[in-house]
Every structure is written in C-alpha cells, then in structure tokens.
Amino acid sequence: MGDVTACAVCGGVDLEPYTLSPPGPGRLHHAQVRCRACGLLIASPRASSDEIARYYSETYYPANWPDAGQTFRENTASYERYELPLLKALWGRWPPKPRGRVLEVGCGYGAMLPLLEREGFTTMGCDPGADAVRFCRSRGLNVVEGVVPGLGLPGPFDLVLCQHVIEHVEDPRAFVAALAGLTAPGGVVALVTEDAWNTQCAWERLRARGFGRLPPFRTSTDHTFVFAAAHLERLLREAGCDEVATRSFVYVPAGERLHWRLYKGTFRTLDRVLGRGDYLMAAGRVRCTR
C-alpha cells in the first residue's frame, strides 16, 4: 500500500480525504481522496501493482462472480436493455463501420460479444481472468487472456469497447491512449464506468458529514478511481478523439424489496431530472488523421 500524491487525470496535488472504510480481508482499498482541482476520486492508500495484478488474475471472478452462467444471463439482459441502446444513441452521428471489427477489453464472461455479433460485427475480447476466458471459449467466443496495454492484438478495430474496467487500472491516461491506438481512424472508443456523483451519493455523504465523519466507500473497494463525465471526455480527447458524447444512466433491478425501491426510487427520479445516474458511458470518434 502507498499514498497517492497526484491526480492521474489533471496532475493536481491538492487531494482531500473523501471516504474511509475499515481495512479488511479481500479488500484492495479502504479509503479515497478527491482531487480538489478536477474532482477525480482516487483510492489512497493504493494497493501495489503486484497486488492489483494478482487480484484480477486470480481472485476477482471467483470471489465476486462465481456463477459464470448466471452472470452471463444477467449481463445479457442488462446489456440488451441499457448499454447497447445507449451505445448506439451516443455514436448516432458517427457510428463504427457496418459489419466492422470489434474488440471488447475486459470482456468478462463475454455477454456483450454475441449482442454485437447480432448487430453484424465481428468480435474479439480479452480479459485478465483465466476463469472468464475459459468460459468465453466454451461458448465459442474469440477471447484471449491478458491486459491492455501490453497484449499484442491484431488491430485496428472499428469499435473498441471497455465496460467497467477503467476504474480498476493504475494509469487511466495510458489506458485510454492504448484503446485509441487499437482503433481505426474514424472508429469508436467506448467506455462504461461508475459515475462519481448522483443524488444518493450526495445525500449519504451529507448525512455522514453531519455526524462529523467521513462516509464509507460507496463504490467497490477494488476500484482505483471513480470518474465524472468531464474526466472521460478529457481522456478521450487527449487520446485523439475529435467527437465525444457522454450519458449517465441507472439500472433498475427486478425483484427489488419495497423499502429499497422506495428509498432508491426517490433518488432515481431526482437523477432523471438532473441527468445523472449510477453509471456513465462515454463514446469518442478517433480522428481520421492522427
């Protein structure tokens, strides 16, 4: 573990304590700081590079998503309802080449790949989790084991998609640059991650501070960063995108308990009015000349 001294997006060094949870087994991180300059949330102290690599290659899937088949089915339903329609809406004026090549970085159990194949794309995925890769291959999906950057892949691709991965990486600027480097000129880079701010987060933070304490980690403790739309737009433009679109969204789970549906539903309504949500998608078009 080591303390973070500078923001990975803007380079700012004025970092304020933001959240604090008790350390515990199986947790990569237990506290966050916030960059006063740009608002990025950063895990600090941060796990070492070796700890992070070992966690994602050996622990992440068995500990969090042990039932591959169920996770695949749930993700398929979610992606059909939320991510895929939103992705198509964001790239509306500059879609990737029809029947083009797609790479999903951090594809997990591969639920998005068949949906994109249904749209006419030829797909490929990569993931650091050996269990996830084996499951994908058992379903006939073209998936290789490894991480980006550092994994030699047969680019360029017309769409490079990365869902719920950028919050885990150590260097988001280098990561997004690598994604753009794998994308053909005029192609699309798309990111999905957790949104740094919504009304539930704001309320729970205000309530904790009213009692004179830092609120606990709201996000998963294996997240190294939590981004806002402005962060993703900045990273995509720095990586060579000339068009960028972002949108917040929220999942509405089935079978939610009544008391939670009333509590969470209030915040969902406020978020819809404010244009916020639990999650965030950003899509960028890579410049045709770089």
ChimeraX attribute file (.defattr): number of C-alpha atoms within 10 A of each C-alpha:
attribute: neighborCount
match mode: 1-to-1
recipient: residues
	/A:1	12
	/A:2	10
	/A:3	11
	/A:4	16
	/A:5	14
	/A:6	14
	/A:7	22
	/A:8	19
	/A:9	18
	/A:10	16
	/A:11	12
	/A:12	16
	/A:13	14
	/A:14	13
	/A:15	21
	/A:16	13
	/A:17	14
	/A:18	19
	/A:19	22
	/A:20	19
	/A:21	15
	/A:22	10
	/A:23	12
	/A:24	9
	/A:25	5
	/A:26	12
	/A:27	14
	/A:28	22
	/A:29	23
	/A:30	22
	/A:31	23
	/A:32	29
	/A:33	24
	/A:34	21
	/A:35	22
	/A:36	14
	/A:37	13
	/A:38	16
	/A:39	22
	/A:40	23
	/A:41	26
	/A:42	26
	/A:43	26
	/A:44	24
	/A:45	18
	/A:46	22
	/A:47	20
	/A:48	13
	/A:49	12
	/A:50	8
	/A:51	12
	/A:52	18
	/A:53	15
	/A:54	14
	/A:55	19
	/A:56	17
	/A:57	18
	/A:58	14
	/A:59	15
	/A:60	18
	/A:61	19
	/A:62	14
	/A:63	10
	/A:64	8
	/A:65	16
	/A:66	13
	/A:67	10
	/A:68	18
	/A:69	13
	/A:70	11
	/A:71	16
	/A:72	19
	/A:73	12
	/A:74	12
	/A:75	18
	/A:76	18
	/A:77	14
	/A:78	17
	/A:79	16
	/A:80	14
	/A:81	12
	/A:82	14
	/A:83	21
	/A:84	15
	/A:85	11
	/A:86	20
	/A:87	22
	/A:88	14
	/A:89	14
	/A:90	19
	/A:91	22
	/A:92	11
	/A:93	10
	/A:94	14
	/A:95	17
	/A:96	23
	/A:97	16
	/A:98	10
	/A:99	14
	/A:100	15
	/A:101	23
	/A:102	26
	/A:103	29
	/A:104	23
	/A:105	25
	/A:106	25
	/A:107	26
	/A:108	29
	/A:109	28
	/A:110	28
	/A:111	22
	/A:112	25
	/A:113	24
	/A:114	17
	/A:115	16
	/A:116	16
	/A:117	16
	/A:118	10
	/A:119	12
	/A:120	13
	/A:121	21
	/A:122	18
	/A:123	23
	/A:124	22
	/A:125	27
	/A:126	24
	/A:127	25
	/A:128	23
	/A:129	25
	/A:130	17
	/A:131	20
	/A:132	26
	/A:133	24
	/A:134	16
	/A:135	18
	/A:136	25
	/A:137	14
	/A:138	10
	/A:139	11
	/A:140	10
	/A:141	19
	/A:142	17
	/A:143	26
	/A:144	22
	/A:145	17
	/A:146	19
	/A:147	18
	/A:148	19
	/A:149	15
	/A:150	8
	/A:151	11
	/A:152	10
	/A:153	15
	/A:154	9
	/A:155	14
	/A:156	17
	/A:157	27
	/A:158	27
	/A:159	30
	/A:160	28
	/A:161	22
	/A:162	21
	/A:163	20
	/A:164	18
	/A:165	19
	/A:166	25
	/A:167	21
	/A:168	17
	/A:169	18
	/A:170	18
	/A:171	14
	/A:172	20
	/A:173	19
	/A:174	16
	/A:175	19
	/A:176	25
	/A:177	19
	/A:178	15
	/A:179	25
	/A:180	29
	/A:181	19
	/A:182	23
	/A:183	25
	/A:184	22
	/A:185	19
	/A:186	21
	/A:187	27
	/A:188	28
	/A:189	30
	/A:190	26
	/A:191	23
	/A:192	23
	/A:193	24
	/A:194	25
	/A:195	22
	/A:196	22
	/A:197	18
	/A:198	19
	/A:199	19
	/A:200	20
	/A:201	17
	/A:202	11
	/A:203	12
	/A:204	14
	/A:205	18
	/A:206	15
	/A:207	14
	/A:208	13
	/A:209	12
	/A:210	10
	/A:211	9
	/A:212	9
	/A:213	13
	/A:214	19
	/A:215	19
	/A:216	17
	/A:217	18
	/A:218	15
	/A:219	15
	/A:220	14
	/A:221	19
	/A:222	20
	/A:223	25
	/A:224	26
	/A:225	27
	/A:226	23
	/A:227	22
	/A:228	21
	/A:229	19
	/A:230	14
	/A:231	17
	/A:232	28
	/A:233	19
	/A:234	15
	/A:235	20
	/A:236	27
	/A:237	19
	/A:238	14
	/A:239	23
	/A:240	20
	/A:241	25
	/A:242	14
	/A:243	18
	/A:244	20
	/A:245	18
	/A:246	21
	/A:247	19
	/A:248	23
	/A:249	20
	/A:250	16
	/A:251	13
	/A:252	13
	/A:253	9
	/A:254	6
	/A:255	7
	/A:256	11
	/A:257	9
	/A:258	10
	/A:259	9
	/A:260	10
	/A:261	15
	/A:262	12
	/A:263	11
	/A:264	15
	/A:265	15
	/A:266	13
	/A:267	19
	/A:268	23
	/A:269	14
	/A:270	15
	/A:271	20
	/A:272	13
	/A:273	9
	/A:274	12
	/A:275	12
	/A:276	22
	/A:277	24
	/A:278	19
	/A:279	21
	/A:280	24
	/A:281	25
	/A:282	24
	/A:283	28
	/A:284	29
	/A:285	29
	/A:286	26
	/A:287	19
	/A:288	12
	/A:289	7
	/A:290	8
